[in-house]
Amino acid sequence: MTEQEAGSDVGNTKTYAENINGNWYLTGEKWFCSNPDADLAMVLARPKGNEKGTKGLSLFLLPKLIDNKTPNDYEILRLKDKLGGRSFASGEIRLNKAFAYLVGDQNQGFKQMTDMINMSRLSNGVRSSGMMQRSLQECLYISKNRKAFNTKLINLPLMQKQILKIFLLAESSRSIVFHSAKVLEKADDGVDIYKILFRILTPLIKFRSCRDARKVTGDLMEVRGGCGYIEEWSDARMVRDAHLGSIWEGTSNIVALDVIRSLKKNDNLKVFKKYLFDVVGNFDIAKDRKYFNDNIEKVFNFALTIISNNIEHSARQISSALYYLSASIFSYNEGHLEPELSYRKKLAKLILKHKICTNDPLQKEDLENSIKSFPNLFSH
């Protein structure tokens, strides 16, 4: 999909397709190709004569070999020397009238590709969530085993605060990605409301979870100190790899704007709001229901104002607010449904407190009560 002049702006794709004697041939260059030596590849190209923009793009299936024996007319120019993601190849490909098969409707290529993008965005979120979980476990292992100033690091107040911050971000992502995976199952079963929800949740996850992973992996490196900065440990690789999540399948700005598009379509904003209200409606504590419902109203009133007035520069604020609101509700719901996960109710309130509610920077922090809420996290 990606070209030098068509990265985020896919509609500017220059690769073109020609129909010669009933067969399709592709010409152009693709700048970032995952798994460039694959036997088959999906390629976006514009048939000659098609309109400009994404509406004129078609999707093609490009085989490496024609009739399973003759090499197709394309070449791998080079493999990328990347900051991270070094364990898998990314290449530049030049198509020299390469034979390909048209896939589906000639005018629906980009729409077909977006189905893949949406799935890939969820996998990006899962990847980032996994990296944050790894970072959390590394931090806990280090702080529970290393001593400084005659005590284990886990006993130091600032270390406890740092671990709590990592815990909050890692568990927020875990709640929302697992919930979204369940939404995907129901969407695949053809339930329309879940198709809408999945369309909204995936860019939210892609935007915020991937950005949080960059911060969390950096904090892990700091917990390990100087050792974290050298390549003998996994920390440096984690930091490098975390940054990729915010770039591929759409940079943060592009994905935040996609959140806005998903909410603007039809009555999607109302559908999403009602869904969150319905989840909260099952909570068994009236005071907690009111607390979450009040925050739903606050966040969605803000979102409605921004969307109604087309204030694009607030897209990232909306995306972050909806992400953390959803994560907190899904986390509380886990604690509500499973008694052994009751601690997730406390986690949910902590997410709202620090990510949604107004936080006075000069207010004394209630660190001790937060630590008491998660005794297993700090036991050693």
N, C-alpha and C positions, 0 to 999 in steps of 0.2 A: 504493500500500500504506500509506503513512505518514499517520497522523492525529495531531491534537494530543494525544489521550489514548492513542494506539496507535502509538508510535514503535518502541522496542525490544520492547514488549509488544504484538505484533500481535494476539494473542488478544482484546484489548480493543477491537477494531474496532467502530465504531458505525454505519458506513454499512450500510444494509439494502437488501434486494432483495425486490420483490413480483412475484408471478406473476399478471398480469391478462389473462384471456382467452388464455392460452397464451404471452403475451409477458412478458419480464422488464424491470423498471424499477428504477433505482437512485436512492437518496436519501441524501445525506450530504455531508460535506466531506473532501477530501484535502488534507493540509497541505504536502507536498513532492511535486511531480509533475515528473519530468524530461520535457523536450520537450512542454510542455503544449498546444501547438497541433498535435499530431500528428493524422494522419487516423484512426488507430486507437490505442486504449490498452487495456492489460490492467488490470483493476480487481478488488480483493478486496472482497467484501461478504457480509453474512450474510442469507440468505433468512429471511424471517419464520417463526418457529417452530423454526429450527435451534438446536442446543445452543450453549452459550457456549464461549469458547476458540477455538483455531485449528481444532479439528475441525469446527466448525460453519460455517466459511467456504467460500465458493464463488468460483470464478474466472470473470470475465465479460470479454467483448470489447465495448468501448465505441467506436462509430463517431462521428466528428465530424459526418458528414452521414447522414441517413436517406434511403435510396433515392437516394443520390448528389446530393441537391438540397436537402433541408430540414435546417436546423441542428438538431442534437440539443439536448435540454433540460439543458444544463450551461453554466456560465460560468467564465471565468478571473477570479478576484477581483483578483489582483495578481501581479506577478513579484517574486521575492525579491531584496533588496539584500544580496548575500552577501559574506563575507570574501574568498573566492576563487572559482574556477570561473566567472568573470564572462563568459566567452566563450560559455557556453551557458545557456539560460533554465531556471529552476526556478519553478514557479508553484503557486498555491493554486487549487483547483477546487471549486466547489459543484455538486453533482448534484441536479437538481430533477425527480425522476422521469424520469431519462434512460433512453432505450431502450438495451438491451444484450443480447448473446447469451450464454447459459450455455456455458461451455467445459468439456467433460469431465464427470466425476462430480460431482454437487452437493456431496458431502462430502469431496472431495479437492482443494479449491481451494488451500489453503496448501501442501500437498505439491507441487502442480504449480508453484506460485510459487517454491518452494525450489530447483527445478532452475535457474530463471533466476538466483536469488540466488547459487548455487554458481558458475555461469559468470561472473557479475558480480564475484564475489570474486576469481576468478583474474585477470580483466581489471584489477581494482584493484591486484593485486600486480604485474602487468606494467607498469601505469602508474607505480607507485612505483619499480619497478626502473629504468624508463626515466629517471625524474627523477633517480635517484641516479647513473646513468651520465652524464647531462648535467652533473650537479654535479661529478663526477669530472673530466670533460674540461675543464670551465671552470676548475677548480682547477689542473689541470696547465698549461693555457694561460697562466693568470695567473702562476703561480709560475715558469714557464720563460721568461717575457718581461719580468717586472717586476724591477727592481733596487732593493735597499735595503741600506744599510750596505756599499756597494761590492761587492755580489755579487747574483746572482739569488736570488729567494726559495726556489727549489728546493734550494739548497745549505744552507739554514738548518735545523739539526736539528729544531726544533720544527715547522717547516713539513713536513719529511719525515714526521714522526710523524703529523701531522694528515692528510696525504694517504694514508698507509698505513691509517689508521682508516677513511677514506672508501672507499678501495679495497676493504677487507675487507667492509664492509657492502654496497657496490654489487655486488661479484662474488658474494657469498653469495646475494643475491636473484636474480642472473642465472642461477646454476646451478639453483636450485630451481624457478624459474618455467619455464625451458625443459624441465626434466625433467618437470614436472607437465603441460606441454603434450603431451609424448609419452605420458604416462600417460592423458591425456584421449582421445587418438586410439585407444588400445587399449580404453578404456572404451566409447567409441562403437561399437567393433566387437563389443561384447557380452561382453567377457572380465570375469567377475565380480570377480576379484581386483583388477583395475585400477579398477573402479567403487568398491571399498572404499578403495583408495589415494587416488583423486581426492577422495573425500568427506573424507578426513583432511587431505590436503595443502592444499586450498583455504583452509580457515579458518586453518591455520598461516601460510600466505603472507599472507592478509588481515591477520592480527594483527601479525606481526613486520615484514614488509617495509614496510607502511604507517607503522608507528611509526619505523622506521629512516630513512625518507625525510624525516621531520620534522627529525631530528637532522642528517642529511647536508646538506639544503638550508640549514639554519641555519649549518653550518660553512662552506659555500660563501660565504654572504653575508659571513662574517667574513674569509675569505681575500681578498676584494675590498676589505675595509675600508669606509670611509665611502661610497665609490661604490656598494657593494653595497646600501646602505640607501636609495638614492634610486631613483625609478621609471624613470630613464633606462635602467637595466640590468634584466636579467631576474630577478635574484636575489629581489627582494621578491615578485614574482608567484609564483616557485617555492615560497617559504616559505608563502605563503598557500594555494596549491593543494595543497601536501603535507598540510596538516592535514585536508583533506576526506577523504583516503583512510582515516583512522582513524574516520570518523564514518558515512558512508553505507554501506549494506548491513551495518550492525551495528557498534556501538562496540567498543572494545577488550575491555571486560569481557564483553559479549555474545558476541563471537567466541571469546574464550578458553574460555568455558563451552561453546560449541558444539564446540570441540576435544575437551573432556571427553566430551560426548555421543557424538561420532563414535567415540571410543576405547572407550566402554562397550558399544556395541552389538555383540551376538554375540561373536565372538572377534577383533574388529578390532585390538585392541592386539597380539595375537599375530601376526596377519597382517602388520601394519606392521613389527614387529620382525623377523620372518622375511625379509621383503622386503629390509630393509637388510642383514641378514646375508648374503643371497644376492648382493647387489651387491658387498659387501666380499669375498665368497668368490672373486670373479674377479680381485682384485688380485694382481699377480705377486710382490710382496715380502712374505715371511712376517712380518717385523717390523712392517710397516705394517698387515697384516691383523689382527695381534694388538692393535695400538694402537687401531684403530677398533672392533674387537669388544669390547674392554674398556670403551670409552666407550658403546657401545650397551647393554651390560649395566648400566652405572651409571645411564644416563638412564632406561631402561625399568624398572629396579627402583624408582627414585624415582617414576616415573609410576604404576606398579602400586600402590605404597603410598598415594599420594594418591587415586587412583580408588577403591581398595578401601575407604578410610575416608571417602569423600565430603568431602574437604577442599577446598571450593570456592575458598578464598582463595589456594590455590597454583596455580590454573588458568593464570595468566599465566606462572608459572615453568615449568610443564610445556610450555606452548606455545612459549616462547622456546627451551628446551632442545631440544625435538624439531625445531624449525625449524633451528637452527644445526647440530645433529647431522646432519640430512638434507642440508642445504646443503653441509656439509664432505664427506660421502660422495659426493654427486653431483659435486662439484667434482673430487675425487680421481679419480672414475671417468672424467671427461672427459680428464684428463691421462693416465690409463691407456689409454684407447681411441685417443687421437690424440697421437702423439709430439710434434707441434708445439705442443701445449698442456700439455707436461710441467710447466710452471710452476704449473699448477693443483693439482698434488700438494702443492707447498709452501704454496700458498694454503690448501688444505684443512686442513693441520696448524696453520696460523696461526689459522684459525677455531676449531678445537678448543681450542687453547692459551688464547685470549683469551675465548672465549664458553662453554666447557664445563668445562675443567679449573680447579682451584683456582689462583688468581693472588694471590701475596703482594704487597700494595700497596707494600711497602718493598723489594722485590727490584729490583736494578738491571736495567733493560731492555736487551735485546740488540738495539738498534735497527740497528746496522751490519749484522749478519747478515741481518736482515729485509729491509733495503734491497738487499743483494747478491742476495737471492733473486729480486728483480724488477728486473733491470737496465734493461729497456726502459721501465719506468714512470718512472724518474728520469733517463733519458738526455736530453740536450739539446745 
